[in-house]
Amino acid sequence: MAEYSVFSLLKNAVSGNRDWKPAWRKPDPKPEYDVIIVGGGGHGLATAYYLAKEHGITNVAVVEKGWLGQGNIGRNTTIVRSNYMLPDNTHFYEHSMKLWENLSHELNFNVMFSQRGILNLAHTPSQLDDYARRGNAMRHCGVDAELLRPAAIAKLVPGLDLSGSARFPVIGGLMQPRAGTARHDAVAWGYARGADRRGVDMLENCEVIGFLRDGDRITGVKTTRGDIRAKKIAVAVAGHTGQVMKLAGVDRLPIESHVLQAFVSESLKPFVDTVVTFGGGHLYMSQSDKGGLVFGGDIDGYNTYAQRGNLPVVEEVMSEMVALFPGLARVRLLRSWGGIMDMSMDGTPIITTGPLPGMYLNTGWCYGGFKATPASGWCFAWTIAKDEPHKFNAPFTLDRFHRGILIDEKGQGSTPRLH
């Protein structure tokens, strides 16, 4: 698959970049495949890649209603981390982190993974105690974690207001040095190219409008480009899961869809060299290689399938950022966007067989979808190929909701009456 190198770069620079091959083919649908993956975002593309690479299943189609990567994979704040406390989440996201660390070399495509670290700020003694507990849990599972005092934070983030008159005094923080950011578009392109080179068909502008059935078993999809049959149908459509699964007759799932806004400021000189999160509210911020501050906050509270948000969240996020960094008060906002989040009842993903025979489901990512992209695809591919979960995603099945064994990382419980 190797094609991009310093030599090919120099060669195409001399020829005016006219000889580059397309990153992936534009094939017509075949009548039948071994596996159809509904959803051409990061998780769907990663699943296709690992099906081909790890399991030798190459007769695969990725079916996308628009262009590859038009959804949440390109609508996020690009943060990669594995700083979880509960063991099931810790092992899964640390597996993802290890895949991230070699991803550019594996795909022969620069995903611009930058391990600049993530700092969770603490503003009260009890919050710092909670961070110490989480950090110890992380280190017990082999994940890097450091508890920082204000003096160390001042050196790491010199623009942060650490004065005694700060609205939210900073008394410490939890740092994961191996965390960081990646280029979201590049992740989609890299996985698409890698899967294509192994024979996977990328079927863009091919919307699923129904499912083919043989009794209760799902045997294919009806699309705007015709019917396509397959032995196995995998659904990885994030916030549109409810809509797509309804086409298969599944009306009730333990998820709901919300919009999550993200923002980019005008370009600045190097200002912050890590990812910073606000412990007194919900704000996360980093600086891109282009100089823009990339930041976001909480979801909009209402259910929606619209990729846009409302102004109260914009105001809340801006005020939290200025509370931490007063020097940014006059920085201009350049653009914003919204991604549709598939929020599960316990805040933990679902990677499972079913809920119908012949079907496989990947959903419930809440805020964590981007950083989970490699592990999500890796585990989903395993589940599809083996018809059983890997140990990393064995806790993430639908069965946990029937049994009441929820994985509540946030620690505030589920609210079934609202779902």
C-alpha positions in Angstrom: 0.0 0.0 0.0 3.0 2.3 0.5 2.7 5.2 -2.0 3.4 8.3 -0.1 7.1 9.0 0.7 9.6 11.8 0.4 10.5 10.5 -3.0 6.9 10.6 -4.4 6.5 14.0 -2.9 9.6 15.4 -4.7 8.6 13.7 -7.9 5.1 15.1 -7.9 6.3 18.5 -6.9 8.4 18.6 -10.0 5.5 17.5 -12.2 3.0 20.0 -10.8 1.2 17.4 -8.7 -0.5 16.0 -11.8 0.4 12.3 -11.3 -1.1 11.5 -7.9 -3.5 8.6 -7.9 -7.0 9.1 -6.5 -7.0 8.2 -2.8 -9.9 5.7 -3.4 -11.9 4.3 -6.3 -15.4 5.2 -7.2 -16.9 1.8 -8.0 -20.5 0.9 -8.9 -22.3 -1.4 -6.3 -22.0 -5.1 -6.8 -25.1 -7.2 -6.4 -23.8 -8.9 -3.2 -21.0 -8.6 -0.7 -19.8 -10.5 2.4 -20.3 -7.5 4.6 -22.0 -4.1 4.1 -21.1 -1.3 6.5 -23.8 1.4 6.6 -22.0 4.7 7.4 -18.9 6.2 5.8 -17.6 8.0 8.9 -14.5 7.3 10.9 -15.9 4.2 12.7 -17.4 2.7 9.5 -14.2 3.3 7.5 -12.0 1.9 10.3 -14.2 -1.2 10.6 -13.8 -1.8 6.8 -10.0 -1.3 7.1 -9.6 -3.8 10.0 -11.9 -6.3 8.4 -9.6 -6.4 5.4 -6.3 -6.1 7.3 -6.9 -8.2 10.4 -9.4 -10.8 9.2 -8.9 -11.0 5.4 -12.5 -10.1 4.6 -12.2 -7.9 1.6 -15.5 -8.3 -0.2 -16.9 -5.4 1.8 -18.9 -2.3 0.8 -19.0 1.0 2.8 -22.4 2.6 2.0 -22.5 6.4 2.6 -25.5 8.6 1.8 -23.2 11.6 0.9 -19.4 11.8 0.7 -17.0 10.0 3.0 -16.4 11.8 6.2 -19.2 14.3 6.0 -20.5 13.6 9.5 -19.1 13.6 13.0 -15.6 12.5 11.9 -15.1 16.0 10.5 -17.2 17.8 13.2 -15.3 17.4 16.4 -12.5 19.0 18.5 -10.0 16.3 17.5 -9.1 15.3 21.1 -7.5 11.9 21.7 -7.2 10.6 25.3 -7.6 7.5 27.4 -7.9 9.1 30.9 -10.9 7.1 32.1 -11.4 5.6 35.6 -13.6 2.5 35.1 -11.5 -0.5 34.0 -13.8 -1.4 31.0 -13.4 2.1 29.5 -9.8 2.4 30.5 -8.7 -0.8 28.7 -10.8 0.0 25.6 -9.6 3.6 25.2 -6.0 2.7 26.0 -6.1 0.1 23.2 -7.3 2.9 20.9 -4.4 5.2 22.1 -1.9 2.5 21.2 -3.4 2.2 17.7 -3.3 6.0 17.4 0.4 6.0 18.2 1.3 4.0 15.1 -1.6 5.0 12.9 0.2 7.3 10.4 2.9 4.7 9.8 0.4 1.9 9.4 -1.9 3.7 7.0 1.0 5.4 5.1 -1.0 8.6 5.6 -0.2 11.4 8.0 -3.1 11.8 10.4 -1.2 14.5 12.2 -1.4 12.8 15.6 0.2 15.2 18.1 0.8 13.9 21.7 0.7 17.2 23.4 -1.1 15.9 26.5 -4.4 16.8 28.1 -4.8 18.7 31.4 -8.0 18.5 33.5 -8.1 21.5 35.8 -9.3 21.2 39.4 -10.9 24.1 41.2 -11.8 22.6 44.6 -10.0 20.3 47.0 -12.7 17.6 46.5 -12.3 17.8 42.8 -8.5 17.4 43.1 -9.1 14.3 45.3 -11.3 12.9 42.6 -8.6 13.5 40.0 -6.1 11.8 42.3 -8.4 8.8 42.5 -8.9 8.7 38.7 -5.2 9.1 38.1 -4.4 6.2 40.4 -7.0 4.0 38.7 -5.4 4.9 35.3 -1.9 4.0 36.5 -3.2 0.8 38.0 -4.3 -0.1 34.5 -1.0 0.9 32.9 -2.1 4.3 31.6 0.1 7.4 32.1 -1.2 10.0 34.6 0.4 12.9 36.6 -1.1 15.1 39.3 0.1 18.7 38.9 0.2 21.6 41.3 -0.4 25.2 40.3 3.4 25.9 39.9 3.7 23.2 37.3 0.5 24.3 35.5 1.8 27.8 35.3 4.8 26.6 33.3 2.7 24.4 31.1 0.0 26.9 30.4 1.4 30.4 30.9 -1.8 32.2 29.6 -4.0 30.6 32.3 -5.3 32.9 35.1 -3.8 31.5 38.2 -4.1 34.6 40.3 -5.9 34.6 43.7 -8.6 36.8 42.2 -9.5 34.4 39.5 -13.2 33.6 39.2 -12.4 29.9 39.4 -9.1 29.5 41.2 -6.9 26.6 40.0 -5.5 24.4 42.7 -4.2 21.6 40.6 -4.9 19.3 37.7 -4.7 15.8 36.2 -2.3 15.4 33.2 -2.2 12.6 30.7 1.0 13.4 28.7 0.3 10.8 25.9 -3.0 12.3 25.0 -3.3 14.9 22.3 -5.0 15.8 19.0 -5.2 14.5 15.4 -6.5 15.9 12.1 -10.0 14.6 11.9 -10.3 14.7 8.0 -7.0 12.9 7.6 -8.2 10.0 9.8 -11.2 9.5 7.5 -9.1 9.8 4.3 -6.4 7.5 5.7 -8.8 4.7 6.6 -10.7 5.1 3.4 -7.5 4.8 1.3 -6.2 1.9 3.4 -9.5 0.0 3.0 -9.7 0.7 -0.7 -6.2 -0.6 -1.3 -7.3 -3.9 0.2 -10.3 -4.2 -2.1 -13.1 -2.6 -0.1 -15.7 -0.7 -2.2 -16.5 2.9 -1.1 -20.1 3.6 -2.3 -20.6 7.3 -1.9 -24.0 9.1 -2.6 -25.7 5.8 -1.8 -28.3 6.3 0.8 -29.9 3.4 2.7 -33.7 3.7 2.4 -34.6 0.3 3.7 -33.5 -3.2 4.6 -33.9 -6.5 2.8 -35.2 -9.4 5.0 -35.7 -13.1 5.0 -38.1 -13.5 7.9 -36.4 -11.8 10.9 -33.0 -12.0 9.3 -31.5 -8.9 7.6 -30.1 -9.9 4.2 -29.3 -6.6 2.5 -30.0 -3.0 2.1 -32.2 -1.0 -0.2 -30.4 2.1 -1.5 -30.8 5.0 -3.9 -28.4 3.1 -6.1 -30.4 -0.2 -6.0 -30.7 -3.2 -3.7 -27.5 -4.8 -2.4 -27.3 -8.1 -0.6 -24.8 -9.3 2.0 -24.3 -12.0 4.5 -23.7 -9.4 7.3 -25.0 -5.8 7.7 -23.1 -3.5 10.1 -24.6 -0.1 11.1 -22.3 2.7 12.2 -24.1 5.9 11.7 -23.7 7.7 15.0 -26.5 10.2 15.7 -28.6 8.9 12.8 -28.8 5.4 14.4 -32.4 5.8 15.5 -33.5 6.8 12.0 -31.6 4.0 10.2 -32.6 1.3 12.7 -36.2 2.3 12.4 -36.0 1.3 8.7 -35.2 -2.2 10.0 -38.2 -2.1 12.3 -36.2 -1.4 15.5 -38.0 1.4 17.2 -36.5 1.4 20.7 -32.8 1.7 21.5 -31.1 3.1 24.7 -29.8 6.2 22.9 -31.0 9.7 21.9 -29.5 12.3 19.5 -28.3 15.7 20.5 -26.2 18.4 18.7 -22.8 19.2 20.0 -21.3 22.5 18.9 -17.6 23.2 18.3 -15.8 26.4 17.5 -12.6 27.8 15.9 -11.1 31.2 16.6 -9.0 33.4 14.4 -5.3 32.3 14.1 -3.0 33.4 16.9 0.6 33.0 17.7 1.4 29.8 19.7 -0.5 30.3 22.9 -1.3 26.9 24.5 0.7 23.7 23.7 -1.7 21.1 25.3 -5.4 20.3 25.6 -7.0 22.1 28.5 -10.3 21.3 30.1 -12.3 23.4 32.6 -13.2 21.7 35.8 -15.8 24.3 36.9 -18.0 23.8 33.8 -17.8 22.1 30.5 -15.0 23.5 28.2 -12.2 21.8 26.3 -9.7 23.8 24.3 -6.5 23.3 22.2 -4.7 25.2 19.5 -4.4 23.9 16.0 -1.3 23.9 13.9 -2.8 26.8 11.9 -3.1 28.8 15.1 -6.8 28.7 15.7 -8.2 27.9 19.1 -10.4 24.8 18.8 -12.9 24.4 21.6 -16.3 23.1 22.6 -18.6 22.5 25.6 -21.8 20.7 26.5 -24.5 19.4 24.2 -27.6 21.4 23.4 -30.2 20.0 25.7 -32.9 19.2 23.2 -33.2 16.2 20.8 -32.3 17.0 17.2 -30.9 15.7 14.0 -29.8 19.2 12.8 -26.1 19.9 12.5 -26.4 23.3 14.1 -26.8 24.6 17.6 -28.2 27.6 19.4 -26.6 30.8 20.8 -27.0 30.1 24.6 -24.4 27.3 24.4 -22.1 29.6 22.4 -22.3 32.3 25.1 -21.7 29.7 27.9 -18.6 28.3 26.2 -17.2 31.7 25.4 -17.7 32.9 29.0 -16.0 29.8 30.4 -13.0 30.3 28.2 -12.6 33.9 29.1 -12.9 33.0 32.8 -9.8 30.8 32.4 -8.0 33.0 29.9 -9.0 36.7 30.3 -6.5 37.6 27.6 -8.7 36.0 25.0 -11.7 38.2 25.5 -11.1 40.2 22.3 -10.2 37.2 20.1 -12.7 36.8 17.2 -14.7 33.6 16.5 -14.0 32.3 13.0 -16.5 29.5 12.5 -18.6 26.9 14.3 -20.3 23.6 13.4 -22.4 20.9 15.0 -22.2 17.2 15.2 -25.0 14.8 16.0 -24.2 12.8 19.1 -25.7 9.4 19.8 -25.9 9.6 23.5 -26.3 6.3 25.4 -28.1 6.0 28.7 -24.9 5.3 30.6 -22.5 7.4 28.5 -20.7 4.2 27.2 -20.7 2.9 23.7 -22.5 -0.1 22.2 -20.5 -2.5 19.9 -22.5 -5.6 19.5 -24.1 -8.3 17.4 -27.8 -7.7 16.7 -30.3 -6.6 17.6 -31.6 -8.6 14.6 -30.0 -11.7 13.0 -27.5 -10.7 10.3 -27.1 -7.3 11.8 -24.3 -5.6 13.9 -24.5 -2.3 15.7 -22.0 0.4 16.6 -23.4 3.4 18.4 -23.8 5.3 21.7 -20.5 7.2 21.5 -21.6 10.4 23.3 -18.6 12.8 23.3 -16.0 10.0 22.8 -16.4 9.0 19.2 -13.4 10.6 17.6 -10.7 9.3 20.1 -12.2 5.9 19.9 -12.1 5.6 16.1 -9.2 3.1 15.8 -10.4 0.8 18.7 -14.0 1.1 17.6 -13.2 -0.1 14.1 -10.8 -2.8 15.4 -13.4 -4.2 17.9 -16.3 -3.9 15.5 -14.4 -5.7 12.8 -13.6 -8.5 15.3 -17.3 -8.7 16.3 -18.4 -8.9 12.7 -15.8 -11.5 11.7 -16.1 -13.7 14.8 -19.8 -13.2 15.6 -18.8 -12.4 19.1 -17.2 -9.5 20.9 -13.6 -9.1 21.7 -12.7 -8.8 25.3 -12.2 -5.0 24.8 -15.9 -4.5 23.8 -17.5 -7.5 25.6 -18.9 -5.1 28.3 -20.3 -2.8 25.6 -23.2 -5.0 24.4 -26.9 -4.2 24.5 -27.3 -7.0 27.1 -26.0 -4.6 29.8 -29.2 -2.6 29.6 -31.4 -5.7 30.1 -29.3 -6.8 33.0 -28.9 -3.4 34.6 -25.1 -3.6 34.5 -24.4 0.0 33.3 -21.0 1.4 32.9 -21.6 4.9 34.3 -18.2 6.7 33.9 -19.7 10.1 34.7 -21.2 8.8 37.9 -24.6 10.5 37.8 -26.7 7.5 36.8 -29.1 6.8 33.9 -32.5 8.4 33.4 -34.6 5.8 31.5 -37.8 7.9 31.5 -36.0 10.5 29.3 -34.9 8.1 26.6 
